[in-house]
Amino acid sequence: MNQFTVPDTLEIQYHKYSDGLVPAIVQDADTAKVLMLGFMNTAAVEKTYQTGLVTFFSRSKQRLWTKGEESGHWLTLVNLAVDCDNDTLLIKARPNGSVCHTGADTCWNEPNTHPSFLAQLEAIIEARSSAPPEESYTARMLAKGINKVAQKVGEEAVELVIEAKDDNKELFLGEAADLLFHYLLLLKAKGYKLHEVMEVLESRHKK
């Protein structure tokens, strides 16, 4: 689990609430969907940073409660920010499974889908990677090993370059789609995620 250090600049005004619990809005770091609302005190914030797993103070249990401690559907911390009045938290996290106790993706029963289909496709590849190879092209390719997957990406890239020399839109876009799919497959084979590539691009953009 990732461990963070509570920033010295994080000045949360717990005293504004009679019970010392500040609202904490949880947002998916990748899809930007609002997942749930919880409440946190000083101990909950500290444990969230220490463990890297989002932890609340449960009013019903009257104790600290780490989301997923029973279901295994953790919320892995990405970032925690306080609003302009220092009395409401915005937590960006990555969910490991459904968030609501009903089994829904969010506590508002909304699907936690990404505005980009690439992220959805990445999730599909993840799901199909454990399927029997005879039933899934994705599983079949991954079973061949990293060298075969990388070779396939190279083949698709060459085919895209060849189509780029002509003016057949349908064939060019088809090869571009094939390359993107197999690129995501290569990321899966290497154990990386699309968001990690995006973070590299974003960091370059900031320079």
HELIX and SHEET records of a PDB file:
HELIX    1   1 TYR A   14  LYS A   16  5                                   3    
HELIX    2   2 THR A   42  THR A   51  1                                  10    
HELIX    3   3 PHE A  117  ARG A  128  1                                  12    
HELIX    4   4 TYR A  137  ALA A  143  1                                   7    
HELIX    5   5 ILE A  146  ALA A  164  1                                  19    
HELIX    6   6 LYS A  169  LYS A  190  1                                  22    
HELIX    7   7 LEU A  194  LYS A  206  1                                  13    
SHEET    1   A 4 VAL A  34  MET A  40  0                                        
SHEET    2   A 4 VAL A  22  ASP A  28 -1                                        
SHEET    3   A 4 LEU A  89  PRO A  95  1                                        
SHEET    4   A 4 LEU A  75  VAL A  82 -1                                        
SHEET    1   B 2 THR A  55  SER A  58  0                                        
SHEET    2   B 2 ARG A  63  THR A  66 -1                                        
END                                                                             
